């Protein structure tokens, strides 16, 4: 299977995701967080540094749970710039589902977390 190169928007979302997880982790060690989420510390490090811009949904769900983040909070943060750029009331684009309360991993968002 050939993996397509990430778009600049996907890279930016990955960086925002990593920053959110680092902030939420606070003073907690990366090792402790990773082990509690049942992911490798290397995987968590790569996600936090943006090297893995499109991590698997179960990975993000597990890390978010350990850090006390809801998936809605994660989605809100990583789509922040896209929503800000969308014309008000357009109802189209990636951010529109987040406003209706849809969770991460639905429809066009699946590429982000797969």
C-alpha positions in Angstrom: 0.0 0.0 0.0 1.4 3.4 -1.0 0.9 6.1 1.5 0.1 9.5 0.0 2.2 12.5 1.2 0.5 14.6 3.9 -0.9 17.9 2.9 0.3 21.0 4.7 -3.1 21.1 6.5 -2.6 17.5 7.8 0.9 18.4 9.0 -0.5 21.4 10.8 -3.2 19.4 12.4 -0.6 16.9 13.6 1.4 19.7 15.1 -1.6 21.1 16.9 -2.5 17.6 18.2 1.0 17.1 19.5 1.0 20.5 21.2 -2.4 19.8 22.9 -1.2 16.4 24.2 2.1 18.0 25.6 0.1 20.7 27.3 -2.4 18.2 28.7 0.4 15.9 29.9 1.9 18.8 31.9 4.5 17.5 34.4 3.5 13.9 34.0 6.3 11.8 32.4 6.0 10.7 28.8 6.8 7.1 29.9 4.0 7.0 32.5 1.5 8.5 30.1 2.4 6.1 27.3 2.3 3.0 29.5 -1.1 4.0 31.0 -2.4 4.5 27.4 -0.9 1.2 26.3 1.2 2.8 23.6 5.0 2.9 23.2 6.8 5.9 24.6 8.3 6.3 21.1 4.8 6.5 19.5 3.7 9.1 22.0 7.0 11.1 21.4 6.4 11.0 17.7 2.8 12.2 18.0 3.8 15.0 20.4 6.5 16.2 18.1 4.3 16.0 15.0 6.3 13.3 13.3 3.2 11.2 13.2 0.6 13.6 11.9 -2.2 11.1 11.4 -2.1 8.6 14.3 -4.7 5.8 14.6 -8.0 6.7 16.2 -7.6 4.1 19.0 -4.2 5.5 19.9 -5.5 9.1 20.2 -8.6 7.9 22.1 -6.4 6.0 24.6 -4.0 8.9 25.1 -6.8 11.4 25.5 -8.5 9.2 28.1 -5.3 9.0 30.1 -4.9 12.7 29.9 -8.5 13.5 30.8 -9.3 15.0 27.4 -12.6 14.4 25.6 -12.4 13.5 21.9 -14.5 16.6 21.3 -11.8 18.8 22.9 -9.2 17.1 20.8 -11.2 17.6 17.6 -11.9 21.3 18.5 -8.2 22.0 19.0 -6.9 20.3 15.9 -9.6 21.9 13.6 -9.3 25.3 15.1 -7.5 27.0 12.2 -9.7 25.4 9.6 -12.9 26.6 11.3 -11.5 30.1 11.7 -10.8 30.2 8.0 -14.3 28.9 7.0 -16.9 31.6 6.2 -19.5 32.0 8.9 -22.6 30.0 8.3 -21.2 28.1 5.3 -21.8 24.7 6.9 -19.2 23.2 4.6 -15.7 22.0 5.1 -14.0 20.0 7.9 -15.0 22.2 10.8 -18.8 22.0 10.2 -19.2 18.6 11.8 -17.4 19.7 15.0 -20.0 22.4 15.5 -22.8 19.9 15.4 -21.1 17.8 18.1 -19.8 15.0 15.9 -16.9 13.1 17.3 -13.5 12.4 15.9 -13.2 9.7 13.2 -16.4 10.3 11.3 -16.7 10.8 7.5 -13.9 12.9 6.0 -12.1 13.1 9.4 -11.1 9.4 9.3 -8.0 10.2 7.3 -6.8 12.4 10.2 -6.8 9.6 12.7 -6.3 6.5 10.6 
